Amino acid sequence: MLLLAVNSGSSTLKFRLYEMPEEKVVTKGSFERIGSPDSDYTIRVNEEKVYVKKEIKTHKDAVDILLTELVEKGIVKSLNDIKAVGHRIVHGGALYSHSVVITDRVVNELENIKDLAPLHNPAAITGIKAFLEEIPNATMVACFDTAFHQTIDEKDFLYPVPYEWYVKYGVRKYGFHGLSHQYITNRMEKILGYAGNLIICHIGNGASISAVKEGKCIDTSMGFTPNAGIMMGTRSGDIDYSLIGYIMKKTGLTYEEIDTVLNKKSGLEGIAGMSDLRDIDRAYIANESKVVLAIDMYTERIAEYIAKYFLKLGKVDAIIFTAGGGENDPIIRKEVLNKLKPLGVELDEKLNEETIVRKDKEGLITTKKSSIACYVLATDEELVIAKDTYNLSK
């Protein structure tokens, strides 16, 4: 069966075409800067990566171009060959704890909760409607980034604010990157031979940490929005909320302007003046003071969440680093794990340096003496989408 796994961002659309159940990637690509005159897209044709610079005004335009390219480049003979499309939905609210076949009711419910993810959910809904229009006979499936975290207990997902805010407005911790955390949980079950207790560190430009007990998420660092938890590439993470009003009074900035700063100009960017971990690593090696400070702050916060979840789980079978930074940045991993020495974690520095996912190397990075085994594993959110879509389309 041919199926598409689609990941719509606020200004992007990434895709993979799979042959299932073989899990073979037929083609893949992405549309970037949608809505900008500088937009472009790439698509893999056989082993060649084709790049096209073209203005793409909306996500619907991106879908139209994608489907046209698939046929014109002979990747599929007909759009009818595509039997299903799986869509990553950033926010499912409290409504969805697993992937579902998309119906009119599901679309309406997504419309009703789009305020919870105003940058991402509207784009995803536009994409869903465009695919429904172009290939109406294909099964459409919604895969939610919040679903994996729906097993968190009420005492852990509620905030200590008026309870009616939760009842009336849905104010609670939701958590994100769930497709990634789910994928790593499933992989670790195969590695360990059982559903273990895990601490998963999804360290990319956006970053989140989850505590998984016997295969189920019991807590996660991101909250009502993806700006909660550890500091990230450009996001502040947890802060004292009172500073927002303070800075508004001091600077005259509006709430919306401060929200932009906290999401796009804070975190590593705010302290070090840069957010790309490759640039940060080079500056760290050169001992640039602000970068050294930023790395210390960043890894301290990651270590604090790991320690918190260690106490919560009681017994931890493995700590896993994944996503762009977790998979490919030995400096970040080393600084985090060195801060966990009081827990008995012992890093194997040689293994850590050698284990780089983009160089096709995964696996353990701790010694045999380490109290907790620490792994580096590649995540694959699109494959989770593909598997769920296939299972719901059979």
C-alpha positions in Angstrom: 0.0 0.0 0.0 1.3 3.5 -0.9 0.6 6.1 1.8 1.8 9.6 2.6 3.0 10.8 6.0 2.6 14.5 6.2 3.9 16.9 8.7 2.5 20.5 8.4 4.3 23.2 10.3 3.3 26.9 10.5 5.2 27.6 7.3 6.4 24.2 6.2 5.1 20.9 4.9 7.3 17.8 5.1 6.3 14.5 3.6 7.4 10.9 3.0 5.7 8.5 0.6 5.9 4.9 2.0 5.3 1.5 0.6 3.6 -0.3 3.5 3.8 -2.6 5.4 7.4 -2.9 4.1 8.1 0.6 5.6 10.0 1.4 2.4 10.5 5.2 1.7 9.6 5.7 -2.0 10.3 9.5 -1.9 10.4 12.3 0.6 10.8 16.1 0.6 9.7 19.4 2.1 8.2 22.7 1.3 9.8 25.6 3.2 8.8 29.2 4.0 5.2 28.8 2.8 3.6 32.2 2.5 6.9 33.9 1.7 8.2 35.1 -1.7 11.3 33.1 -0.9 9.5 29.8 -0.6 10.9 26.6 -2.2 10.6 22.9 -2.1 12.6 19.7 -2.5 11.6 16.2 -3.6 13.6 13.1 -4.1 13.3 11.4 -7.5 15.0 8.1 -7.4 18.3 9.0 -5.8 18.3 12.6 -7.0 17.3 15.5 -4.8 15.3 18.0 -6.9 15.2 21.6 -5.7 12.7 24.2 -6.9 12.5 27.8 -5.9 8.9 28.9 -6.3 6.5 31.2 -4.4 4.1 29.0 -2.5 1.3 31.1 -1.0 -0.6 28.6 1.1 -0.4 25.0 2.4 -3.1 24.1 -0.2 -0.8 25.3 -2.9 2.0 23.1 -1.4 -0.3 20.1 -1.5 -1.4 20.8 -5.1 2.3 21.1 -6.1 3.3 17.9 -4.3 0.5 15.8 -5.8 1.3 17.2 -9.3 5.0 16.4 -8.9 4.3 12.8 -7.7 2.5 12.1 -11.0 4.5 14.2 -13.4 7.8 12.7 -12.2 6.4 9.2 -12.4 6.7 8.5 -8.7 3.1 7.3 -8.8 1.1 6.4 -11.9 -2.1 8.0 -10.5 -3.2 9.8 -7.4 -5.5 6.9 -6.9 -2.5 4.7 -6.1 -2.2 6.7 -2.8 -4.5 4.8 -0.5 -4.0 6.8 2.7 -2.6 10.0 4.1 -1.4 10.4 7.7 -1.3 13.9 9.1 0.8 15.0 12.1 -1.4 17.2 14.3 0.5 19.2 16.9 -2.4 19.5 19.3 -5.2 17.2 20.0 -6.2 18.8 23.3 -7.7 16.3 25.8 -9.8 14.8 23.1 -7.4 12.3 21.5 -5.2 9.7 23.2 -4.4 7.8 19.9 -4.5 8.3 16.2 -7.9 8.3 14.5 -9.4 8.2 11.0 -10.4 11.7 10.0 -14.1 12.3 9.6 -16.2 15.6 9.4 -16.6 15.4 13.2 -12.8 15.2 13.7 -12.2 18.2 11.5 -14.8 20.2 13.4 -13.3 19.2 16.7 -9.8 20.3 15.4 -11.3 23.6 14.3 -12.8 24.1 17.8 -9.4 23.6 19.6 -7.2 25.4 17.1 -6.6 28.2 19.6 -4.5 25.8 21.6 -1.9 25.7 18.7 -2.7 28.8 16.6 0.5 28.5 14.5 0.3 24.8 13.7 -3.2 23.3 13.8 -4.8 25.7 11.3 -2.0 24.8 8.8 -2.6 21.1 9.4 -6.4 21.5 8.9 -5.8 23.3 5.6 -3.6 20.4 4.6 -6.2 17.9 5.5 -8.9 19.6 3.5 -6.6 20.0 0.5 -5.8 16.2 0.5 -9.5 15.4 1.0 -10.3 17.5 -2.1 -7.6 16.0 -4.3 -7.7 12.3 -3.3 -11.1 11.9 -1.7 -10.9 8.0 -1.8 -7.8 7.9 0.4 -8.2 7.2 4.1 -7.1 10.2 6.1 -5.6 9.7 9.6 -4.8 12.2 12.3 -1.7 11.5 14.4 -1.4 13.7 17.5 1.8 15.0 19.0 0.0 15.3 22.4 -1.6 11.8 22.4 1.3 9.9 23.9 1.2 12.1 27.0 -2.5 11.6 27.7 -1.6 8.8 30.2 -0.3 11.4 32.6 -2.3 11.5 35.9 -4.5 14.5 36.7 -2.3 15.5 39.7 0.6 15.8 37.2 -1.1 17.5 34.3 -3.1 20.1 36.3 -1.6 23.5 37.2 -2.2 25.0 40.7 -4.6 27.7 39.2 -8.4 28.0 39.5 -9.8 24.6 38.6 -12.5 26.2 36.4 -9.7 27.3 34.0 -9.2 23.7 33.3 -12.9 22.9 33.0 -13.9 26.0 30.9 -10.7 26.7 28.9 -8.7 23.5 28.9 -5.8 24.9 30.8 -3.5 22.0 31.7 -0.2 20.4 30.7 -0.5 18.6 27.4 3.1 17.9 26.4 4.5 17.7 22.8 6.9 15.7 20.7 4.7 12.7 21.5 5.3 10.9 18.2 9.0 11.0 18.9 8.7 9.9 22.5 6.4 7.1 21.4 8.8 5.9 18.7 11.7 5.8 21.2 9.6 4.0 23.8 8.7 1.3 21.2 12.4 0.9 20.1 13.6 0.6 23.7 11.0 -2.1 24.4 12.7 -4.2 21.6 16.2 -3.4 22.9 15.4 -4.2 26.5 13.0 -7.0 25.8 10.3 -5.5 28.0 8.4 -2.2 28.5 10.9 -0.5 30.8 11.2 2.7 32.8 12.7 5.4 30.6 13.8 9.0 30.6 13.7 10.3 27.0 15.5 13.5 26.1 14.3 14.9 22.7 16.9 17.5 22.2 16.4 19.6 19.1 15.8 23.3 18.5 12.6 22.6 20.5 13.3 20.2 23.4 11.3 18.0 25.8 12.0 15.3 28.3 9.5 12.6 29.3 9.3 10.0 32.0 8.0 6.7 30.8 6.9 4.0 33.3 6.5 0.5 31.8 5.8 1.9 28.4 3.4 4.7 29.4 4.2 8.4 29.8 3.7 9.6 33.4 5.2 13.1 33.0 6.8 15.4 30.4 8.5 18.8 30.5 6.5 20.7 28.0 3.2 22.0 29.2 0.2 24.0 28.0 2.4 25.2 25.2 5.8 24.0 23.8 7.5 26.9 25.6 7.4 25.2 29.0 10.2 23.0 30.4 13.9 23.3 29.7 15.4 26.2 27.8 15.7 25.5 24.1 17.2 26.9 21.0 15.1 30.0 21.0 12.5 29.3 23.7 12.9 30.4 27.3 11.4 27.3 28.9 10.2 27.7 32.5 10.3 31.2 33.9 8.7 33.3 36.6 5.5 34.6 34.9 5.8 37.9 36.8 8.7 39.0 34.7 6.3 39.4 31.7 4.4 42.2 33.4 7.6 43.7 34.8 9.2 43.9 31.3 6.0 45.3 29.8 6.1 48.2 32.3 9.9 48.7 31.9 10.0 48.6 28.0 6.5 49.4 26.8 6.5 46.1 24.8 3.1 44.5 24.3 2.3 41.0 25.6 2.4 39.7 22.0 5.9 41.2 21.5 7.2 39.7 24.7 5.6 36.4 23.7 7.6 36.5 20.5 10.8 37.3 22.4 10.2 34.3 24.8 9.6 32.0 21.9 12.0 33.2 19.2 14.7 35.2 20.9 15.4 33.4 24.2 16.9 30.1 25.3 20.3 29.6 23.8 19.7 32.4 21.4 19.0 34.8 24.3 22.2 33.9 26.3 24.7 32.9 23.6 23.4 35.0 20.7 23.0 31.9 18.6 20.8 28.8 18.6 22.3 26.3 16.1 24.1 23.7 18.2 26.8 23.3 15.5 27.7 27.0 15.8 27.4 26.8 19.6 29.7 23.8 19.8 32.4 25.6 17.8 32.1 28.7 20.1 32.1 26.4 23.2 35.4 24.8 22.1 36.8 28.3 21.5 35.8 29.0 25.2 33.6 32.0 24.3 32.2 33.1 27.7 28.6 33.6 26.9 28.4 30.3 25.0 30.1 28.4 27.9 27.5 30.0 30.2 24.6 29.1 27.9 25.8 25.4 27.7 26.1 25.3 31.4 22.5 26.6 31.9 21.1 24.4 29.1 22.6 21.2 30.4 21.9 22.0 34.0 18.2 22.3 33.2 18.2 19.0 31.3 20.0 17.3 34.1 17.5 18.7 36.7 14.5 17.2 34.8 16.3 13.9 34.5 17.0 13.9 38.2 13.4 14.8 38.9 12.1 12.0 36.8 14.6 9.5 38.3 13.0 10.2 41.7 9.5 9.9 40.2 10.2 6.6 38.4 12.2 5.1 41.3 14.0 2.7 39.0 15.3 3.8 35.6 16.3 1.2 32.9 17.6 3.7 30.4 18.2 7.4 29.6 17.9 8.1 25.8 19.1 11.1 23.8 17.3 11.7 20.5 16.4 14.4 17.9 19.0 16.6 16.2 21.0 17.7 19.2 20.5 14.5 21.2 21.6 12.3 18.3 24.6 14.3 17.0 26.0 16.5 19.8 28.5 14.7 22.1 29.3 18.0 23.9 25.7 18.4 25.2 25.4 14.8 26.1 28.8 14.8 28.0 27.9 17.9 30.0 24.5 16.5 30.9 25.7 13.1 32.0 28.7 14.6 33.9 26.1 16.5 36.0 24.4 13.1 36.7 27.4 11.5 38.3 25.8 11.7 41.8 23.2 9.3 40.4 26.0 6.9 39.5 25.9 7.6 35.7 29.3 7.0 34.1 29.9 8.2 30.6 32.2 6.4 28.2 33.8 9.4 26.6 35.1 7.5 23.6 31.7 5.9 22.8 30.1 9.3 23.2 32.4 11.0 20.7 31.9 8.2 18.2 28.2 7.9 18.5 26.8 10.3 15.9 23.5 9.4 14.2 24.2 11.4 11.0 27.3 9.1 10.7 25.1 6.0 11.1 26.2 5.3 14.6 23.7 4.7 17.5 23.9 2.8 20.8 25.2 2.9 24.3 27.4 5.8 25.5 27.9 4.7 29.1 30.3 2.3 30.7 29.4 -1.1 32.1 29.8 0.3 35.6 27.1 3.0 35.0 24.1 2.8 37.3 21.9 3.7 34.3 22.4 2.7 30.7 22.4 5.8 28.4 21.6 5.4 24.7 21.7 7.6 21.6 18.9 6.6 19.2 17.5 8.2 16.0 13.9 9.1 16.2 11.4 8.7 13.3 8.1 10.5 13.8 7.1 10.0 10.2 7.4 6.2 10.6 5.0 6.4 13.6 2.6 8.3 11.4 3.0 5.7 8.6 2.4 2.7 10.9 -0.7 4.2 12.6 -2.1 5.3 9.2 -1.5 1.8 7.8 -3.1 0.1 10.7 -6.2 2.3 10.6 -6.5 1.9 6.8 -6.4 -1.9 6.5 
